[in-house]
Amino acid sequence: MCEICERVKCPPRCPNHKREVYAWCDYCGCPIYRDEDQAVTTDEGAVFCSETCAEDFYGFNFIDWSEV
């Protein structure tokens, strides 16, 4: 039991809270935590920490049609 929040599993606001790793980014290797809102997954099961990593991994080039 935590001495600060007096709970078995600390809530995110507790200083003793340990963030749980959900996965590791398949491109850059950064940890992706369960309490983060941002994660990109594919149908093949790849997991990325951001859209930028997914774009770089697959080599996507997006065209801004207003500039063409």
VMD Tcl script that builds the backbone (N, CA, C; Angstrom):
set m [mol new atoms 204]
animate dup $m
set s [atomselect $m all]
$s set {name element resname resid chain x y z} {
  {N N MET 1 A 0.845 -1.176 0.000}
  {CA C MET 1 A 0.000 0.000 0.000}
  {C C MET 1 A 0.891 1.241 0.000}
  {N N CYS 2 A 0.484 2.220 -0.768}
  {CA C CYS 2 A 1.241 3.459 -0.875}
  {C C CYS 2 A 1.081 4.294 0.397}
  {N N GLU 3 A 2.179 4.871 0.866}
  {CA C GLU 3 A 2.140 5.710 2.066}
  {C C GLU 3 A 1.558 7.091 1.797}
  {N N ILE 4 A 1.588 7.521 0.532}
  {CA C ILE 4 A 1.110 8.868 0.199}
  {C C ILE 4 A -0.391 8.871 -0.088}
  {N N CYS 5 A -0.831 8.032 -1.036}
  {CA C CYS 5 A -2.250 8.047 -1.423}
  {C C CYS 5 A -3.071 6.988 -0.692}
  {N N GLU 6 A -2.404 6.107 0.021}
  {CA C GLU 6 A -3.045 5.053 0.804}
  {C C GLU 6 A -3.897 4.118 -0.066}
  {N N ARG 7 A -3.392 3.798 -1.249}
  {CA C ARG 7 A -4.058 2.863 -2.152}
  {C C ARG 7 A -3.070 1.782 -2.568}
  {N N VAL 8 A -3.605 0.671 -3.025}
  {CA C VAL 8 A -2.740 -0.405 -3.500}
  {C C VAL 8 A -2.146 -0.040 -4.861}
  {N N LYS 9 A -2.983 0.465 -5.778}
  {CA C LYS 9 A -2.521 0.928 -7.080}
  {C C LYS 9 A -2.652 2.446 -7.119}
  {N N CYS 10 A -1.529 3.125 -7.233}
  {CA C CYS 10 A -1.528 4.592 -7.176}
  {C C CYS 10 A -2.212 5.203 -8.398}
  {N N PRO 11 A -3.014 6.249 -8.191}
  {CA C PRO 11 A -3.595 6.979 -9.317}
  {C C PRO 11 A -2.525 7.848 -9.980}
  {N N PRO 12 A -2.754 8.319 -11.203}
  {CA C PRO 12 A -1.740 9.112 -11.913}
  {C C PRO 12 A -1.271 10.362 -11.184}
  {N N ARG 13 A -2.080 10.917 -10.299}
  {CA C ARG 13 A -1.685 12.138 -9.587}
  {C C ARG 13 A -0.718 11.873 -8.442}
  {N N CYS 14 A -0.589 10.636 -8.004}
  {CA C CYS 14 A 0.297 10.291 -6.891}
  {C C CYS 14 A 1.758 10.320 -7.356}
  {N N PRO 15 A 2.660 10.895 -6.561}
  {CA C PRO 15 A 4.087 10.930 -6.932}
  {C C PRO 15 A 4.713 9.541 -7.056}
  {N N ASN 16 A 4.134 8.531 -6.425}
  {CA C ASN 16 A 4.663 7.168 -6.505}
  {C C ASN 16 A 4.086 6.370 -7.671}
  {N N HIS 17 A 3.241 6.989 -8.475}
  {CA C HIS 17 A 2.606 6.302 -9.610}
  {C C HIS 17 A 3.668 5.873 -10.609}
  {N N LYS 18 A 3.641 4.599 -10.992}
  {CA C LYS 18 A 4.547 4.072 -12.005}
  {C C LYS 18 A 3.753 3.867 -13.276}
  {N N ARG 19 A 4.206 4.513 -14.339}
  {CA C ARG 19 A 3.503 4.421 -15.611}
  {C C ARG 19 A 3.752 3.058 -16.248}
  {N N GLU 20 A 2.686 2.465 -16.752}
  {CA C GLU 20 A 2.769 1.140 -17.352}
  {C C GLU 20 A 3.026 1.270 -18.857}
  {N N VAL 21 A 4.079 0.603 -19.324}
  {CA C VAL 21 A 4.419 0.641 -20.740}
  {C C VAL 21 A 3.476 -0.276 -21.505}
  {N N TYR 22 A 2.820 0.287 -22.522}
  {CA C TYR 22 A 1.902 -0.471 -23.372}
  {C C TYR 22 A 2.674 -1.201 -24.468}
  {N N ALA 23 A 3.607 -0.477 -25.102}
  {CA C ALA 23 A 4.395 -1.038 -26.203}
  {C C ALA 23 A 5.591 -0.127 -26.451}
  {N N TRP 24 A 6.434 -0.541 -27.391}
  {CA C TRP 24 A 7.580 0.261 -27.811}
  {C C TRP 24 A 7.372 0.638 -29.272}
  {N N CYS 25 A 7.696 1.870 -29.624}
  {CA C CYS 25 A 7.526 2.343 -30.992}
  {C C CYS 25 A 8.376 1.484 -31.933}
  {N N ASP 26 A 7.760 1.001 -33.009}
  {CA C ASP 26 A 8.465 0.149 -33.966}
  {C C ASP 26 A 9.469 0.918 -34.813}
  {N N TYR 27 A 9.425 2.250 -34.783}
  {CA C TYR 27 A 10.365 3.035 -35.578}
  {C C TYR 27 A 11.502 3.604 -34.726}
  {N N CYS 28 A 11.168 4.329 -33.665}
  {CA C CYS 28 A 12.201 5.009 -32.878}
  {C C CYS 28 A 12.526 4.308 -31.565}
  {N N GLY 29 A 11.700 3.364 -31.143}
  {CA C GLY 29 A 11.968 2.616 -29.920}
  {C C GLY 29 A 11.534 3.288 -28.632}
  {N N CYS 30 A 10.828 4.396 -28.716}
  {CA C CYS 30 A 10.357 5.089 -27.519}
  {C C CYS 30 A 9.251 4.281 -26.842}
  {N N PRO 31 A 9.179 4.338 -25.506}
  {CA C PRO 31 A 8.086 3.640 -24.833}
  {C C PRO 31 A 6.765 4.372 -25.053}
  {N N ILE 32 A 5.698 3.602 -25.185}
  {CA C ILE 32 A 4.350 4.149 -25.309}
  {C C ILE 32 A 3.599 3.705 -24.067}
  {N N TYR 33 A 3.137 4.674 -23.287}
  {CA C TYR 33 A 2.492 4.377 -22.010}
  {C C TYR 33 A 0.989 4.246 -22.165}
  {N N ARG 34 A 0.381 3.426 -21.313}
  {CA C ARG 34 A -1.062 3.188 -21.371}
  {C C ARG 34 A -1.876 4.451 -21.120}
  {N N ASP 35 A -1.381 5.365 -20.310}
  {CA C ASP 35 A -2.165 6.558 -19.976}
  {C C ASP 35 A -1.988 7.697 -20.980}
  {N N GLU 36 A -1.250 7.466 -22.066}
  {CA C GLU 36 A -1.113 8.478 -23.101}
  {C C GLU 36 A -2.226 8.315 -24.123}
  {N N ASP 37 A -2.675 9.423 -24.674}
  {CA C ASP 37 A -3.732 9.385 -25.670}
  {C C ASP 37 A -3.189 9.103 -27.062}
  {N N GLN 38 A -1.907 9.369 -27.266}
  {CA C GLN 38 A -1.350 9.314 -28.604}
  {C C GLN 38 A -0.601 8.012 -28.864}
  {N N ALA 39 A -1.130 7.197 -29.743}
  {CA C ALA 39 A -0.471 5.995 -30.241}
  {C C ALA 39 A -1.103 5.668 -31.576}
  {N N VAL 40 A -0.287 5.238 -32.515}
  {CA C VAL 40 A -0.765 4.907 -33.850}
  {C C VAL 40 A -0.516 3.423 -34.073}
  {N N THR 41 A -1.565 2.696 -34.465}
  {CA C THR 41 A -1.415 1.274 -34.750}
  {C C THR 41 A -1.850 0.996 -36.187}
  {N N THR 42 A -1.360 -0.109 -36.721}
  {CA C THR 42 A -1.733 -0.506 -38.074}
  {C C THR 42 A -2.467 -1.836 -38.023}
  {N N ASP 43 A -3.057 -2.207 -39.136}
  {CA C ASP 43 A -3.755 -3.488 -39.228}
  {C C ASP 43 A -2.786 -4.661 -39.086}
  {N N GLU 44 A -1.517 -4.446 -39.430}
  {CA C GLU 44 A -0.506 -5.497 -39.323}
  {C C GLU 44 A 0.013 -5.673 -37.904}
  {N N GLY 45 A -0.370 -4.787 -36.994}
  {CA C GLY 45 A 0.050 -4.895 -35.605}
  {C C GLY 45 A 1.219 -4.003 -35.222}
  {N N ALA 46 A 1.683 -3.169 -36.126}
  {CA C ALA 46 A 2.764 -2.235 -35.805}
  {C C ALA 46 A 2.225 -1.125 -34.905}
  {N N VAL 47 A 3.066 -0.667 -33.977}
  {CA C VAL 47 A 2.672 0.384 -33.037}
  {C C VAL 47 A 3.698 1.507 -33.111}
  {N N PHE 48 A 3.218 2.750 -33.190}
  {CA C PHE 48 A 4.093 3.914 -33.299}
  {C C PHE 48 A 3.695 4.954 -32.263}
  {N N CYS 49 A 4.681 5.740 -31.807}
  {CA C CYS 49 A 4.419 6.753 -30.785}
  {C C CYS 49 A 3.795 8.013 -31.372}
  {N N SER 50 A 3.900 8.197 -32.685}
  {CA C SER 50 A 3.323 9.387 -33.317}
  {C C SER 50 A 3.047 9.112 -34.791}
  {N N GLU 51 A 2.285 9.989 -35.404}
  {CA C GLU 51 A 2.025 9.870 -36.838}
  {C C GLU 51 A 3.303 10.061 -37.635}
  {N N THR 52 A 4.197 10.908 -37.137}
  {CA C THR 52 A 5.460 11.158 -37.824}
  {C C THR 52 A 6.295 9.888 -37.924}
  {N N CYS 53 A 6.372 9.115 -36.853}
  {CA C CYS 53 A 7.113 7.851 -36.882}
  {C C CYS 53 A 6.479 6.872 -37.858}
  {N N ALA 54 A 5.169 6.811 -37.905}
  {CA C ALA 54 A 4.485 5.918 -38.841}
  {C C ALA 54 A 4.754 6.341 -40.287}
  {N N GLU 55 A 4.712 7.641 -40.538}
  {CA C GLU 55 A 4.984 8.152 -41.883}
  {C C GLU 55 A 6.420 7.846 -42.304}
  {N N ASP 56 A 7.372 8.063 -41.401}
  {CA C ASP 56 A 8.777 7.796 -41.711}
  {C C ASP 56 A 9.030 6.300 -41.909}
  {N N PHE 57 A 8.392 5.461 -41.110}
  {CA C PHE 57 A 8.576 4.014 -41.198}
  {C C PHE 57 A 8.099 3.480 -42.548}
  {N N TYR 58 A 6.934 3.940 -42.991}
  {CA C TYR 58 A 6.366 3.452 -44.237}
  {C C TYR 58 A 6.741 4.303 -45.446}
  {N N GLY 59 A 7.409 5.438 -45.227}
  {CA C GLY 59 A 7.855 6.281 -46.331}
  {C C GLY 59 A 6.740 7.039 -47.023}
  {N N PHE 60 A 5.710 7.438 -46.266}
  {CA C PHE 60 A 4.616 8.200 -46.853}
  {C C PHE 60 A 5.062 9.614 -47.182}
  {N N ASN 61 A 4.572 10.132 -48.283}
  {CA C ASN 61 A 4.750 11.524 -48.651}
  {C C ASN 61 A 3.378 12.120 -48.878}
  {N N PHE 62 A 2.993 13.093 -48.078}
  {CA C PHE 62 A 1.691 13.722 -48.219}
  {C C PHE 62 A 1.808 14.960 -49.088}
  {N N ILE 63 A 0.857 15.116 -49.968}
  {CA C ILE 63 A 0.858 16.241 -50.914}
  {C C ILE 63 A -0.151 17.268 -50.440}
  {N N ASP 64 A 0.295 18.512 -50.347}
  {CA C ASP 64 A -0.604 19.616 -50.038}
  {C C ASP 64 A -1.093 20.166 -51.365}
  {N N TRP 65 A -2.320 19.803 -51.737}
  {CA C TRP 65 A -2.839 20.153 -53.058}
  {C C TRP 65 A -3.009 21.659 -53.241}
  {N N SER 66 A -3.059 22.421 -52.177}
  {CA C SER 66 A -3.192 23.876 -52.310}
  {C C SER 66 A -1.897 24.505 -52.813}
  {N N GLU 67 A -0.771 23.774 -52.686}
  {CA C GLU 67 A 0.517 24.313 -53.131}
  {C C GLU 67 A 0.886 23.842 -54.539}
  {N N VAL 68 A 0.097 22.944 -55.116}
  {CA C VAL 68 A 0.433 22.396 -56.442}
  {C C VAL 68 A -0.172 23.231 -57.513}
}
mol reanalyze $m
mol bondsrecalc $m
mol representation Tube
mol addrep $m
